[in-house]
Amino acid sequence: MSTANPKILRYQELAERLSELIHRGTYAPGTRIPSVRQMSRQQNVSISTVLEAYSLLERQGLIESRPQSGYYVRAHTEERLPEPEISSPRRDPSLVSLHELVMMLMRDSSNPDLVQLGAALPHLDNQMIQKINQIMTKTVREQGVKAHQYHFPPGLETLRSQIARRMVSAGCQLSPGDIIITSGGTEALNFSLHAVCHPGDIVAIESPSYFGAFQTLEVHGLRALEIPTHPRDGISVEALEFAIEHNPIRAVFVISNFNNPLGSRIPDDRKKALVELLARHEIPLIENDVSGELYFGEKRPLVCKAFDTKGLVILVSSFSKDISPGLHLGWVAAGRYSAEVEWLKFTLSPSPTLPQMVVAEFLEGGSYDQHLRRIRREYARNVELMSDAVMRYFPEGTRLTRPSGGLVLWVQLPENVDSLELYKIALQGGITLVPGHVFSATYQFSNFIRLNAAAFNYSTERALERLGEMITRLAKQP
């Protein structure tokens, strides 16, 4: 064996010794291994050698770094918690009435004195914020009064061009003229529902699904028909077909990639089948792809819109999860409903120009792709860290999703634990979360909670430990 590069040999040998100790069970899954300085002293090697060895073990999936806590042996896949079962909502459409509970949750989600485990907000890292601020300053200086005007629909052409180019990787052949800029993703959904539905109509929706969608249905006086949804593969096309045969469904709403709260992603062949099913019945599909860029794998997943040949798929998205919710910028590709959506946008809510200019520059200059690569790694790691923490601290009977993108986890608690009661107890302990009640029009998920993994850190882990103790106490009550 060559000794030309002894440094590489030392870190490889150290990694091999630690790997053997892990496989023998000396360091069990979930246990902490010696810190970098401790290992350096124990093995009489440099700190850089230990860091390289630990980095190699991380790439091999044997250990993981936890912020402000150290390095831990990763749990084996077969030791993970079971996933929640496919949902089984009621078969009848329901009016939605969730606004009072949701408003209470939103007030608590803005309280800086609480550990925020619930609100699905991105981690706003300083590097991205500084870049956005630089672009904003430059734009105001160069564009002057233009940056302070309204920009009427369909929106800034340079931004629409950037979005159209990006959607090629999602399977879409869109032109800038196909895209309408909106003030956030919720406004895009709002206009889309307004364009295709009337009060009293039935909208089929995944169960569970984002409570903001239920809120929008409530505002429009629409009835929600919840469709069984798999925690990994999304909406059941077979169950939806049965529902269409027995109900006058006016529209369907799905979060095709990384459903909130499930994290599910509809496989491409199922997306195609879904689009074809709805095309046969001339039913519009409103598709939310707000987290589509936050994938953990090698390739961006396709959208349902990629299989649309009749203009029935209305694709909505925003930059709230992958750049900043504060920019309040979304968009919609509304297909055959574009004229109606554009008229609604013009009539009700012209968008400011400055955020459009800033995001267009952020996308065009390459900063967006760099930012996405960074947060994809960060979110994938944080989802794994939070999953491991839930496995360690939550009681027997807990189930947990395994998302391949996004930033949230959906946790099924023991059956007799009411998540709304848990929410109230957790508040007293300085923790806030989102109870499962708000992800269904009929309160189907009373023993579920949603957790946000975007900014996992030491404080988050300690909060999860305390939360696990609360859940354990509730689970023991008759």
C-alpha positions in Angstrom: 0.0 0.0 0.0 1.3 3.4 -1.0 2.2 5.9 1.8 2.4 8.9 -0.6 -0.5 10.6 1.2 -0.4 9.7 4.9 -3.0 12.3 5.8 -5.6 10.6 3.6 -4.7 7.2 5.1 -5.0 8.5 8.6 -8.5 9.9 8.2 -9.6 6.8 6.2 -8.2 4.5 8.9 -9.9 6.5 11.6 -13.2 6.4 9.7 -12.9 2.6 9.2 -12.3 2.0 13.0 -15.3 4.1 13.9 -17.4 2.4 11.3 -16.5 -1.0 12.8 -17.4 0.3 16.3 -20.7 1.5 15.0 -21.5 -1.8 13.2 -20.5 -3.8 16.4 -22.9 -1.6 18.4 -20.3 0.1 20.5 -21.8 3.3 19.4 -25.6 2.5 19.1 -28.0 4.4 16.8 -28.9 7.7 18.3 -25.9 7.9 20.6 -23.3 10.6 20.6 -19.8 9.9 19.5 -16.8 11.8 20.9 -16.4 15.4 19.9 -13.8 16.4 17.4 -11.4 17.6 20.1 -12.0 14.5 22.2 -11.3 12.2 19.3 -8.3 14.2 18.3 -6.8 13.8 21.8 -7.9 10.1 22.1 -6.4 9.1 18.7 -3.4 11.5 18.8 -4.4 12.9 15.4 -5.0 16.4 14.2 -8.4 18.1 14.3 -8.5 18.3 10.5 -8.0 14.6 10.3 -10.9 13.9 12.6 -13.1 16.4 10.6 -12.3 14.6 7.4 -13.0 11.2 9.0 -16.4 12.5 10.3 -17.2 14.0 7.0 -16.6 10.7 5.3 -18.8 8.9 7.8 -21.5 11.5 7.2 -21.4 10.8 3.4 -21.6 7.1 4.1 -24.8 7.8 6.1 -23.3 6.4 9.4 -23.3 9.6 11.5 -24.9 13.0 11.4 -24.0 16.4 12.8 -26.6 18.1 15.0 -26.3 21.9 15.5 -24.8 22.9 18.8 -24.9 19.3 19.9 -22.2 17.2 18.2 -22.1 14.1 16.1 -24.5 11.2 16.5 -24.9 7.7 15.0 -27.7 7.8 12.6 -30.7 5.5 13.0 -31.0 2.6 10.5 -33.9 2.8 8.1 -35.5 -0.3 9.5 -35.5 1.3 13.0 -37.5 4.3 11.8 -41.1 4.9 13.0 -43.9 3.5 10.8 -45.7 5.9 8.5 -49.2 7.0 9.0 -51.8 4.9 7.1 -53.6 6.2 4.1 -56.3 8.6 5.2 -60.0 7.6 5.2 -62.1 10.7 5.2 -65.9 10.9 5.2 -67.5 10.4 1.8 -69.8 13.4 1.9 -68.8 16.9 1.0 -68.6 19.4 3.9 -68.8 23.1 4.4 -65.6 24.5 5.9 -65.5 26.4 9.2 -62.0 26.6 10.5 -61.2 30.3 10.5 -61.5 30.9 14.3 -59.0 28.0 15.1 -56.7 29.0 12.3 -56.6 32.7 13.4 -55.7 31.6 16.9 -52.8 29.5 15.6 -51.6 32.3 13.4 -51.4 34.7 16.3 -49.3 32.3 18.3 -47.0 31.6 15.3 -45.9 35.2 15.4 -45.0 35.2 19.1 -41.2 35.5 19.4 -41.3 34.1 23.0 -42.4 30.7 21.8 -40.4 27.9 20.2 -42.0 27.7 16.8 -42.4 24.0 15.9 -45.5 24.5 13.7 -45.6 27.3 11.2 -44.4 26.1 7.8 -42.0 29.0 7.3 -38.6 28.8 5.5 -35.3 29.3 7.3 -34.3 32.8 6.2 -30.5 32.5 6.2 -28.4 35.6 6.3 -26.6 34.9 3.0 -29.8 34.9 1.1 -31.2 38.0 2.9 -28.0 40.0 2.2 -28.2 39.1 -1.5 -31.9 40.1 -1.7 -31.2 43.4 0.1 -28.3 44.2 -2.2 -30.5 43.6 -5.3 -33.3 45.7 -3.8 -30.9 48.6 -3.1 -29.4 48.4 -6.6 -32.9 48.1 -8.2 -34.2 51.2 -6.4 -31.1 53.2 -7.3 -31.2 52.2 -11.0 -34.9 52.1 -11.7 -36.0 55.1 -9.6 -39.7 55.8 -9.8 -40.4 52.8 -11.9 -39.7 50.5 -9.0 -42.4 52.2 -6.9 -45.2 51.8 -9.4 -48.0 49.2 -9.7 -47.3 46.6 -12.4 -50.6 45.6 -14.0 -51.3 42.0 -15.1 -49.9 39.8 -16.4 -46.8 41.1 -14.6 -43.2 41.9 -15.2 -42.1 40.2 -18.4 -38.5 39.5 -17.3 -39.9 37.6 -14.2 -42.4 35.7 -16.3 -39.7 34.7 -18.7 -37.5 33.4 -15.9 -40.4 31.4 -14.4 -41.2 29.9 -17.9 -37.6 28.8 -18.3 -37.4 27.2 -14.9 -40.6 25.2 -15.4 -39.0 23.4 -18.4 -37.3 21.1 -15.8 -40.7 20.4 -14.3 -41.9 19.2 -17.7 -43.8 22.3 -18.8 -43.6 24.1 -22.1 -44.9 27.5 -20.9 -44.4 30.9 -22.6 -44.1 34.2 -20.6 -47.6 34.9 -21.9 -49.0 31.8 -20.1 -48.0 33.2 -16.7 -49.7 35.8 -14.5 -47.9 37.3 -11.5 -49.9 37.4 -8.2 -49.4 38.8 -4.7 -48.5 35.4 -3.2 -49.7 31.8 -3.7 -52.9 32.2 -1.7 -54.0 35.0 -4.1 -53.2 32.7 -7.1 -55.4 30.0 -5.5 -58.1 32.5 -4.7 -58.4 33.7 -8.2 -58.2 30.2 -9.6 -61.2 29.0 -7.5 -63.1 32.2 -8.4 -62.6 31.5 -12.1 -63.9 27.9 -12.0 -66.4 27.7 -9.1 -69.5 29.2 -7.7 -70.7 29.2 -4.0 -72.1 25.8 -3.1 -69.9 23.9 -5.6 -67.9 20.8 -4.5 -64.1 20.8 -4.6 -62.3 17.5 -4.2 -59.2 17.9 -2.1 -56.5 15.7 -0.6 -57.0 14.6 3.0 -55.1 16.0 4.8 -54.2 19.2 3.0 -53.0 22.7 3.6 -55.3 24.5 5.9 -54.9 27.7 3.8 -56.7 25.9 1.0 -59.6 25.0 3.3 -59.7 28.6 4.4 -60.0 29.8 0.8 -62.8 27.3 0.2 -64.6 28.6 3.2 -64.3 32.2 2.0 -65.8 31.2 -1.4 -68.6 29.2 0.2 -67.5 26.0 -1.4 -67.9 22.5 -0.1 -64.8 20.3 0.4 -64.9 16.6 -0.5 -61.9 15.0 1.1 -60.2 12.2 -0.9 -58.0 9.4 0.7 -54.4 10.3 0.4 -51.3 8.2 0.8 -48.5 9.6 3.0 -45.9 9.1 0.3 -47.8 8.8 -3.1 -50.5 11.5 -2.5 -54.1 11.5 -3.6 -55.8 8.2 -4.5 -56.8 8.5 -8.1 -59.1 5.4 -7.7 -60.9 7.0 -4.8 -61.2 10.3 -6.7 -62.7 8.5 -9.7 -65.3 6.9 -7.4 -66.0 10.3 -6.0 -66.5 11.8 -9.4 -69.0 9.1 -10.3 -71.1 9.9 -7.3 -70.7 13.7 -6.8 -71.0 16.8 -9.1 -67.4 17.8 -8.5 -66.6 21.2 -10.0 -62.8 21.2 -9.4 -60.0 19.3 -7.8 -57.2 20.8 -5.7 -53.9 19.0 -5.1 -50.4 19.8 -3.8 -48.7 17.5 -6.2 -45.1 17.8 -4.9 -44.5 17.6 -1.2 -48.0 18.1 0.2 -48.4 20.3 3.2 -48.6 18.6 5.8 -47.9 15.1 4.5 -44.8 15.7 2.4 -46.2 13.3 -0.2 -45.3 13.5 -3.8 -47.6 12.1 -6.5 -45.5 9.7 -8.8 -45.3 10.9 -12.4 -47.4 8.0 -13.8 -50.1 8.8 -11.2 -49.9 12.5 -12.1 -50.5 11.6 -15.8 -53.4 9.3 -14.8 -54.9 12.1 -12.6 -54.8 14.6 -15.5 -56.3 12.1 -17.9 -59.1 11.2 -15.5 -60.1 14.8 -15.0 -59.8 15.6 -18.8 -62.3 12.9 -19.5 -64.8 14.6 -17.2 -63.8 18.2 -18.2 -63.0 19.0 -14.5 -60.3 21.6 -13.9 -57.4 20.7 -11.7 -55.8 23.4 -9.5 -52.3 22.3 -8.8 -50.1 23.9 -6.1 -46.4 23.4 -6.6 -45.1 25.9 -4.0 -42.5 23.4 -2.6 -41.6 21.8 -5.9 -38.1 23.2 -5.9 -37.4 21.8 -2.4 -36.7 18.3 -3.5 -34.0 16.1 -1.7 -33.2 13.9 -4.7 -31.2 14.5 -7.8 -34.0 15.6 -10.1 -36.8 18.2 -9.9 -40.2 16.3 -9.9 -42.6 16.9 -12.8 -45.9 18.7 -12.3 -49.3 17.6 -13.3 -49.3 20.5 -15.7 -46.7 18.7 -17.8 -49.4 16.2 -18.9 -52.1 18.8 -19.6 -53.3 18.8 -23.2 -56.6 20.5 -22.8 -55.7 23.6 -20.7 -57.6 22.2 -17.7 -54.7 22.3 -15.2 -54.3 25.6 -13.4 -50.7 25.6 -11.9 -50.1 27.9 -9.0 -46.9 28.6 -7.1 -45.0 31.2 -5.1 -41.6 32.1 -3.8 -42.7 32.1 -0.2 -41.1 28.7 0.7 -37.9 28.9 -1.3 -37.0 32.6 -1.1 -39.0 34.8 1.3 -42.6 35.0 2.4 -42.1 38.8 3.0 -41.8 39.4 -0.8 -45.4 38.2 -1.1 -44.9 37.1 -4.7 -46.6 34.2 -6.5 -47.8 33.2 -10.0 -50.4 31.2 -11.9 -50.4 29.4 -15.3 -54.2 29.2 -15.7 -54.5 27.5 -19.1 -58.0 28.0 -20.6 -58.9 30.1 -17.6 -56.1 32.7 -18.1 -58.4 35.5 -19.4 -60.7 35.2 -16.3 -57.8 35.1 -13.8 -56.0 38.0 -15.4 -59.2 40.1 -15.3 -59.7 39.2 -11.6 -56.1 40.2 -10.9 -56.5 43.5 -12.7 -59.8 44.3 -11.0 -59.0 43.3 -7.5 -55.2 43.6 -6.8 -52.5 45.1 -9.0 -49.1 44.0 -7.8 -46.2 46.3 -6.8 -43.3 46.3 -9.2 -40.3 46.3 -6.9 -40.6 42.7 -5.6 -41.0 41.5 -9.2 -37.8 43.3 -10.2 -35.9 41.9 -7.3 -36.9 38.3 -7.7 -36.3 38.5 -11.5 -32.8 39.7 -10.8 -32.3 37.0 -8.1 -33.3 34.3 -10.6 -31.4 35.6 -13.6 -28.1 36.2 -11.8 -27.7 32.6 -10.6 -28.1 33.4 -7.0 -31.4 31.5 -6.8 -29.8 28.2 -7.9 -27.0 28.6 -5.4 -29.5 29.3 -2.7 -31.7 26.3 -3.7 -28.7 23.9 -3.6 -27.8 25.2 -0.1 -31.3 25.0 1.4 -32.1 21.6 -0.2 -29.1 20.1 1.6 -30.1 22.0 4.8 -33.8 20.9 4.7 -33.0 17.3 3.9 -30.6 17.2 6.8 -33.0 19.0 9.2 -35.9 16.7 8.3 -33.7 13.7 9.1 -32.6 15.2 12.4 -36.1 16.1 13.4 -37.3 12.6 12.4 -34.7 11.1 14.6 -35.6 13.3 17.5 -39.3 12.4 17.2 -38.2 8.7 17.2 -36.2 9.2 20.4 -38.5 11.4 22.4 -42.1 10.5 21.4 -43.9 7.6 23.0 -44.7 4.2 21.5 -47.6 4.3 19.0 -46.2 7.4 17.2 -46.1 7.3 13.4 -44.1 9.6 11.1 -44.0 10.6 7.5 -40.8 10.3 5.3 -40.9 13.2 2.9 -38.6 13.4 0.0 -38.8 17.2 -0.1 -40.3 20.2 1.5 -39.8 21.3 5.1 -42.6 19.7 7.2 -43.3 16.4 9.0 -46.7 14.9 9.7 -46.8 13.1 13.1 -49.5 10.6 14.1 -49.7 10.4 17.9 -51.1 7.6 20.1 -54.8 7.3 19.4 -56.0 8.8 22.7 -53.9 12.0 22.5 -55.9 15.0 21.3 -53.6 17.4 19.5 -55.6 20.5 20.4 -55.3 19.6 24.1 -51.6 19.1 23.5 -51.4 22.4 21.7 -52.8 24.2 24.8 -50.4 22.4 27.2 -47.4 23.0 24.9 -48.2 26.8 24.9 -47.9 26.8 28.6 -44.4 25.2 28.2 -43.4 27.9 25.6 -43.9 25.7 22.5 -46.3 26.1 19.6 -47.2 23.5 17.0 -50.1 23.0 14.6 -52.8 20.5 15.6 -54.1 18.2 13.0 -57.7 19.5 13.3 -57.1 22.3 10.8 -56.0 20.0 7.9 -59.5 18.7 7.4 -62.9 20.3 7.1 -64.3 17.5 9.3 -61.6 17.4 12.0 -60.4 14.0 10.8 -56.9 14.3 12.3 -57.4 15.0 16.0 -54.4 12.9 17.0 -51.9 14.4 14.5 -49.6 17.4 14.5 -47.5 19.2 11.9 -43.9 20.1 12.7 -41.6 22.4 10.8 -38.1 21.2 10.3 -36.7 24.1 8.3 -34.6 25.6 11.1 -33.8 22.6 13.3 -31.3 23.4 16.0 -30.4 22.7 19.6 -33.4 24.6 21.0 -35.7 22.7 18.7 -34.4 19.4 19.9 -34.8 20.3 23.5 -38.4 21.5 22.8 -39.1 18.2 21.1 -37.8 16.4 24.1 -40.2 18.4 26.4 -43.0 17.9 23.9 -42.4 14.1 23.9 -42.8 14.2 27.7 -46.1 16.0 27.4 -47.4 13.5 24.8 -46.3 10.6 26.9 -48.3 11.9 29.9 -51.4 12.5 27.7 -51.1 9.0 26.2 -51.2 7.5 29.7 -54.4 9.2 30.6 -57.6 7.1 30.2 
